[in-house]
Structure formats: structure tokens, C-alpha cells
Amino acid sequence: MTTLDNQLIPKIAIQLVRSLIDYGERKGIDRPDMLQVASLSDDQLNDSRLLIDVIRYEKLLHFIANTLADNVLGFHHGQHHEVSRWGVLGMIAYTSQTFSAATEAQYRFQSLSGNMGAPHQFTDGTLTTIQWVPAYNCSYHLAEQIVTGLVSLARELTNTPQHSPNAIYFTHSCKGSLKEYQDYFLCPVNFSAEFNGLVIENEKLEIPLRKSDVETNQVLTSYANSLLLEQSSNSPLEVIKDYVMKTLPSHVPEIDEVAECLNLSVRSTQRKLQEYGTSYSHVLDAIRKELALTYLLQTNNSALYISERLGFSEQSAFQRAFKRWTGTTPKRYRDQQLFTDLDSSEG
């Protein structure tokens, strides 16, 4: 793995880690055992600004799932709503006027909760699609945790236990009881789909939230802005990766856009990246590569679809870039990984 790859390893906010450990403890798992698996201390769990690499979080997910013999841990944990799970983002959502405003804040400040994935939102007529695109080949536990958490949050914010989207989508195959998913979500649940996320009526996004507090929300938003400015200065690669991932489905962001996101001039942004021994073009290329591998491993989407999502002008340009990254074609890469997974399962 190159130095840049190491710097761009996805991170996750400590609040979500703490929430999962608390959940495991309530289920009877010894807290010290979970902390050891995640290579964390209780003091670190209380450091609200700490981000840890997703590899440690994935180890924790699998440890708890195996210990509890829970094949759908992410789905079950996602149902237990806690405002604190998302740190300042959770509090902003909690005090927002509408769920639409809450998702807008999530989009704006996503990097504060890590960059393990990015939200994408599309409106078509009376329906809105909210997708969560993972930044790496994540476990299905994490995908289910994120999507289920969105529904759990909506029910809490609207004070409506029966609040449900029109449909739920997961890119993986069903790992549990389809009826259990449908009974919880109260809508069709689709597996082996093109994306992880949900479709919801636009009007449901504008329902007034029961715990809205405009003044508190403004204070929290101002605080989140200050944290984002601090992160832009201290960890610019985290902010850049988050911005690029969110923007790619619509267009390839130029460096001036990225500089504006960092609240820096283009020249200062270039200097900042030089301090990390890289450039914007190299960072953009590395992010596209990781997303391409993720799409191929996590979905059955065509090479054409993936190339469009990554902002390539044509499929042939994506094919050339992929050959440069991996030495093979997207189809051969996907087939090789499929055979590797089959060999591993048989072993």
C-alpha cells in the first residue's frame, strides 16, 4: 500500500464505535474484550474528535457478531437510536426543523463523522433517493447499520414509530429473515440491488420535527463549522476525500472547488497537499481507484454505470484507468475476486 493510500484509509468517528461497544456490553459481552479487539481505551472512547481507521471498527463488528451469533448485527444495532451516536451531527439533526434540513447538514459536515462512505441524494418527481456509497469494501453489517440508522433516526425525530420509506435497498444478499426486515422497515426491502439506501416521498422529508430548536441548532451548526475549519487545516485529506466522494456522481470537482471547501486559496491548497507529498490529481486518482474497486466488489453494476458514477467521460477512459491501477480489466478483476471468495468459503 502506498503512502497516499495509507493517508486515505477511511476513518470512522469514535462516537459510533462507543455506541457499538455499549450495545455489545448490554448484550453481555465483556467491555475489556471489545476494547482490546478495537485497540482502544475507555479514555479514547471519550475523545469526541477522535477518528479511527475502519479496519479496527470492522474487527469489532465481526467480533461482536460472532460472540452474539448475530448474523445481522448491523441491522439490529441500527435500530437502537442514540443521538450521541453521530456526535455533533446527531445533535444538529435532533434540533433541525425538518428531516430534509437534517440530511443537508449531514451532507455538509459528513467528514466530521469520518469518511467511510458518502451520502448521495437524488430527487425524481415526488420521490427522493438517498444512497450511502461506501468508501471501501465494507462488510454488510456496516451498510445495514447506516441505512437502518437513518430510518431509526427519522422515527425518533418525527416521533412516529411507524414512519417508513417507500423502499429499502442493499447491495448484498439477504443474510437473515426477509420478514424481519420487512416487519421493521414496513416497506419492501430489496437485496442484491444497485445501491445501499432508501427511496422516500419528498413530502415525508419536510415533516416538521418534534424536537426542533432553531436557536440551539444555529449554535450547533456554528460549532460544526468551526470543527470543519479546524479539520480542513489539520487533516485536509479527510475533508478532500469526503468532498470528492460526494461530488463525483454529478461531476469531477476541480481544485478550485476543493479549495473553496477547505476555505483556502488554490495556491494554499496545492502547498498543503505538497506537505503530504502529493497533489490534487494524485488524490483524485486514488479516490476514484478505491471507489471503482468498491463498486466492483460490492455491487453487480456494469462497468458503464461505474464509469459514469466516477465521472469518466466515456467507458473506454475508465477501462484505461483501471488497467493502469490494477493491470487488468474491471470484468477480470471482479471475476478473480469472485473466485477467490468462493475458494475461501469452500476452504
N, C-alpha and C positions, 0 to 999 in steps of 0.2 A: 504494500500500500504506500502511495507517495505521500510526501509531507503535506501537500494540499488536501489529499483525501483524508488524512488524519485530522486536519483542521476543520474539515467539513462533515465529520461524523455527526449524525443527528443527535440532538440533545432533548431532554425532557425535564420539565420543571419538577422540583423536589416535592411540591405540594401533591402532585398526582402519585408520586412514589409513597409519600406518607399516608395518603388515603388508602392505597392498596395494602400497605403493611398494617394499618389499623383494621382493615377489613379481614385480613388473614388472622390477626390476633383475636378478633371477635369470634372467628370460626374455630379457635382453639389452637392455632399454630404459635409456637414459642417465638416471641419477638426477637430475641437474640439470634435465633437461627435465620430469620428473614434478613436481619441487618447484615449478617455475615455473608449471605448469598449475594446481596446487593453491594457489598463492600462499603457500608455506610455506618455511621454512628448516630445516636439519638440527637447529638448536638447538630450534626449536619442536616437532619430532618427538619430542624427548626430554623435553618438559614433560608429565609424566604426568597432570596435571589439566586440560590444555587441551581444550576442546571447540570444534570449528569448524562453520560452517554447512554444511548438506548440499549446497548448491549447488556449493561447491568440491569436495566429495567426488564428486558426480555427474560433474563435469567430468573429474576424474581417472579415474573408471571408464570413461567413454566414450573418453578419450584412450588408455588402455592397451588397451581392447578393439579400437579401430581400428588402433592400431600393431601389435598382435599378430594382427590379423584373426581375433579370437576372438569369435564371436557369443554364446558362453555363458561369458563371463569370470567372472561371479559364481558360477556352478556350479563352475567349475574352481578358483577361488581358495578357495571354501568348503571344498573337500576337504582343503586343506593346514592341518591343525590346528596352532595355536600357542597355548599357554596365555596368553602375553603379549598376544595379540590383544584380549582383553577386560579387560586391566588387572587390578585387584584382584578383579573379578567372576570372571575366569578362574581366579585362584588359589583363590578360595573354592570354585568348582566342583571344581577339581582335588583339593581336600582334603576334600570333603564325603563323607558316609558312603554316600549313595545319590544317584541322578540326580534323584529327587524333591526331595531336600533342596537340590540344586544349583539346580533350577529355582525353588524357593521363594526362594532368595537372589537369583536373577536378577530375580524379580518385585519383591522388596523394594528392591533397590538399582539398579534399571534406570536411573534418572536420572543415575547416575554415569558411564554409558557413552553418554549422550546421550538425546535424545527423538525420534529419527527414526521410532520405532514403539514399539508396546507389546505384550507377551505377554499372551494370554488363554488360560486353561486350563479345560476343562470335562470332567467325568467322567460317563460314562453306562454303568452296568453294569460290565463288565470292561474297558472301553476309555476312554482319555483322549485328548481332542483338544487339541493345543497349537497355537494360532493366533498368527501375528505380523501385527498390524494396522499398516500404515504410517501415519505422521502427515502424509504429503503424497503427491502424485502421483509416487511414486518410480519409478525405472527397474526393469525386470525383473531387471537384474543384481543390484541390492541385495536384492530379495526372494529370489532364488536363493542369494545369498551367505549370508543369515541362516539360511534353512531348511537348506541343505546343511551349514552350520557346526554346527548343532545335532546332526545325525547324526554328523558327523566328531568332535565333542566326545564324544558318547556312546560311540563306538567306542574313543576314547582312554581315557576314564575307566573303561570296563569291561574294557579290554584284549582286546576281541573285534572283530576286523576284519569279521566277518560280522554284527555287531549291526545290526538293521534294524527300522524301524517297520512297522506294518501297511499304511500307505498314505501317500503324499505328495501334497500339493495346492498348485497355483499358480493365481493368478487370470488370468495372461496365457496366450497361446497358446504352443505349443511352438516354441522358437527354434532347436533343434538336433536331434539324433538321439534319438528316444524310447528306442531301445535303449540308448544310452549312459547315459541317466538311470536306466533300469531295472537295468542292469548294476551301477551304483554303489549305488543305494538298496536293491536286492534286494527290491523290493516294487512294487506298482502305483503309477504316477506319473500323476496326473490334472491336466490343464491346463484353462484356462478354467473353473476351479472357483469356489466362493463365497468361498474364503479362501486365504491362504498359510499353510502349516503342515503338520502331520502328525497321524496317529492311531496310537496305540501301546497295547499291552496294559498294564494297570495294574501287573502283576507285573514287567514289564521296568523300570519306574520305581523299583522297590525292590531291584533287584540291587545287592549290596554293591560299592562301587567299589574298585578295586585299589590306588589311591594315597591312600586315606582317611587323614587325620591329624587327629584330634579337637582336639588342643591347638593346632596351627597354624591350624586352621580357626577356632577361637574367637578367636585373636589377629587374624586377618584380618577376621573379622566385626566385632570391636570397632573396628578401624581403619576399616572401611567405614562403620560408624555415625558415627564422628567426621567423616568426609568428608561424609556426608549432612547432618549438623548444620551443618557449615560452608557447604555448598551452600544449605541452607534459609535461612541468614542472608544470604549474598552474592548468590544467584541464585534467589530464591523462585519466580519464574515458571517456571523449568525444572522444579522439583520439583512445582509445582501442575499443570503440563501433563501430566507423566508420571502423576501420581496420577489425574487426571480421565480420561485415556485408558484407563487400566487398569480403572477402576471403572464407566465408562458402560454396558458391556454388561449389568451386573447392576442398577445403579441410578444415579440422578443424585446425586452427592455433595453434601451440604450444606456450608456454610462451616465448621461445627464439625468435620467430618471432616477437611477440608483443614488447618484449624488444628492439629489433633492430629498430622497427618502432618508439619507443619512444626515441631512441638514448641513451638507458640506458643498464646497465648490467641486467641479470636476477635477481640477488640478490637485486639490487636497485629498480627494478620494483616490486618485491614482497614487499619490505619495503614501497614503495609508496602506494601500494594497502592496506597494513595494516593500513596506516594512515587514510584510508577511511573506516576502519573496515570491509574489505572484502578480497577476494583472487581472483586470476585469474579464478579458476574453478567456483567460485560462479558468477563472472561477465559473463563468457561464458554461464553458465546455464541460467542466467537471460535474456541474449540477445536471446538465442535460444527459450526460452519460448515466449517472446514478438513477435518474428518473426513467430513462429508457430501460435499464436493467430491471427496475421495479415493475414497470408496466408489463414487460415480457414474462416475468416470474409470477406476478400477482393476478394477471388477467389473461383472457383469450383474445384481447383486442388485436386487430390487424396491424401490420407494420404501417399502413397508410394512416390509420387512426392515431397511432402513437406519434408518427412524424408530425402530424397536424397539431397534436397536443403540445409538442415540444417546439413548435414554431418554425419548423423547416419549410422552406419554400416549396419543396417537392419531395416525393418519397425517395428518389434517387440520391438526393443530398443527405438524407437521413441514413440510407444504406452505406454511403461512403464514410460518413462519420462513425457509424457503428463498426465498420470494418477496421477503421483506424483505432478505435477504442479497444476492440476485443480480438481482432484478427479473424473474425468470422462474420457471418450474416445473422440478422435477427432471428430468422427461422431456425438456423442450425444451432444458435445459442439456446433458444427455447427448447428445442428437441433434446439437446445434450443435457440440459438441466432436468428435463422430464425423466430421461433415462437414469440419470444419477439418483433422482429421488426414488424411482422405482427400485433400483438396486439397493438403496439404503433401507427401504421398507421391507424388502424381501430378506435382507440380512438380519 
